[in-house]
Amino acid sequence: MDMIATQPPLAELEEKYRELASWCDVMQALADFLPCHIDAQVSDNIRANLVALVDRIHRLEEAFLFPAIAGCYGCETAAEIAIERRRKDRQHDRDATQNLVNIFHDLQSNSSELRSETIAYALRSLAQRMRRHIAAESELLNLLRRKAA
């Protein structure tokens, strides 16, 4: 378990969490300013980068956190349940992220029929969901580090 504190991919995971937290701030700010026009560059960045960021985070978590979870539980079934729950949560995260990207695609192409309140709700919901995800997994990292110390 000593590797949990020093592996470069975990440093990358923490950096990706910080990046995602910044995106959460952007999503919240956009939601707060709707129905004002959303800058095309911000929209393009969300469409181009948000799904890839979430996918990268999920790959890092599965590669490094899932094995750590499996090693922490005394019961194989408990570890499998915890990991399966996380996989389902990640799929919901991915779906919500893709939905938001689709909304921004429609906005950019002027084909969206969504009201600004609906878009604001999608932005706030995803930001809140991602913040919870970051908090839960960061706490897991901290617990693993304490266990390794």
C-alpha positions in Angstrom: 0.0 0.0 0.0 3.0 2.4 0.3 2.6 2.9 -3.5 -0.7 4.8 -3.0 1.1 7.9 -1.7 3.8 8.0 -4.3 2.6 6.7 -7.6 2.6 9.4 -10.3 -0.8 8.3 -11.8 -2.4 9.2 -8.4 -0.8 12.6 -8.6 -2.3 12.9 -12.1 -5.7 11.8 -10.6 -5.6 14.5 -8.0 -4.7 17.0 -10.7 -7.6 15.9 -12.8 -9.9 16.3 -9.7 -8.7 19.9 -9.4 -9.3 20.4 -13.1 -12.8 18.9 -12.8 -13.5 21.1 -9.8 -12.6 24.1 -11.9 -15.0 23.0 -14.5 -17.7 22.7 -11.8 -17.0 26.4 -10.9 -17.4 27.3 -14.6 -20.7 25.3 -14.8 -22.0 27.0 -11.7 -21.1 30.4 -13.0 -22.8 29.7 -16.3 -25.9 28.5 -14.6 -26.0 31.7 -12.4 -25.7 34.0 -15.5 -28.3 32.3 -17.7 -30.2 33.4 -19.7 -27.3 35.5 -20.8 -25.4 34.4 -23.9 -22.8 31.7 -23.3 -19.4 32.5 -24.8 -18.6 30.3 -27.8 -15.1 29.6 -26.6 -16.5 28.3 -23.2 -19.0 26.2 -25.0 -16.4 24.8 -27.4 -14.1 24.0 -24.4 -16.9 22.1 -22.6 -17.8 20.2 -25.7 -14.2 19.4 -26.6 -12.8 18.6 -23.1 -15.4 17.7 -20.5 -16.2 14.1 -21.5 -12.5 13.3 -22.1 -11.6 14.6 -18.7 -14.4 12.5 -17.0 -13.3 9.5 -19.0 -9.6 10.0 -18.0 -10.6 10.3 -14.3 -12.6 7.1 -14.5 -9.8 5.2 -16.1 -7.3 6.4 -13.4 -9.8 5.5 -10.6 -10.4 2.1 -12.1 -6.7 1.4 -12.5 -5.6 2.6 -9.1 -8.5 3.0 -6.7 -10.5 -0.1 -7.5 -7.6 -2.4 -6.7 -7.0 -0.5 -3.4 -10.7 -0.9 -2.6 -10.5 -4.6 -3.3 -7.4 -4.9 -1.0 -9.0 -3.0 1.9 -12.1 -5.1 2.4 -11.9 -8.3 4.3 -14.6 -9.8 2.2 -14.4 -10.2 -1.5 -18.1 -9.7 -1.9 -18.0 -6.4 0.0 -15.3 -5.2 -2.3 -17.2 -6.3 -5.4 -20.3 -4.5 -4.2 -18.3 -1.3 -3.5 -16.6 -1.4 -6.9 -19.8 -2.2 -8.8 -21.6 0.7 -7.1 -18.8 3.0 -8.2 -19.0 1.7 -11.8 -22.7 2.4 -11.9 -22.1 5.9 -10.5 -19.4 6.5 -13.1 -21.8 5.5 -15.9 -24.3 8.0 -14.5 -21.6 10.7 -14.4 -20.6 9.9 -18.0 -24.2 10.0 -19.2 -24.9 13.3 -17.4 -21.6 14.8 -18.8 -22.5 13.6 -22.4 -26.0 15.1 -22.0 -24.5 18.5 -21.0 -22.1 18.3 -24.0 -25.1 17.6 -26.2 -26.9 20.6 -24.8 -24.0 22.8 -25.6 -23.7 21.3 -29.1 -27.4 22.2 -29.7 -26.9 25.7 -28.3 -23.9 26.3 -30.5 -25.8 25.1 -33.6 -28.9 27.1 -32.6 -31.0 24.0 -32.5 -31.7 23.9 -28.8 -35.3 24.2 -27.7 -34.4 24.1 -24.0 -35.3 26.9 -21.7 -32.5 28.6 -19.9 -33.9 27.3 -16.6 -33.5 23.7 -17.9 -30.0 24.4 -19.0 -29.1 26.0 -15.7 -30.5 22.9 -13.9 -28.4 20.6 -16.0 -25.3 22.7 -15.3 -25.9 22.8 -11.6 -26.8 19.2 -11.3 -23.7 18.0 -13.1 -21.5 20.4 -11.1 -23.0 19.1 -7.8 -22.7 15.5 -8.9 -19.1 15.9 -9.9 -18.2 17.7 -6.6 -19.7 14.9 -4.7 -17.7 12.4 -6.7 -14.5 14.3 -6.2 -15.1 14.6 -2.4 -15.9 10.9 -2.0 -12.9 9.7 -4.0 -10.6 12.2 -2.4 -11.6 11.0 1.0 -10.9 7.4 -0.2 -7.4 8.5 -1.3 -6.8 10.1 2.1 -8.0 6.9 3.9 -5.7 4.8 1.8 -2.8 7.1 2.5 -3.4 7.0 6.2 -3.7 3.2 6.1 -0.4 3.0 4.2 1.4 5.3 6.7 
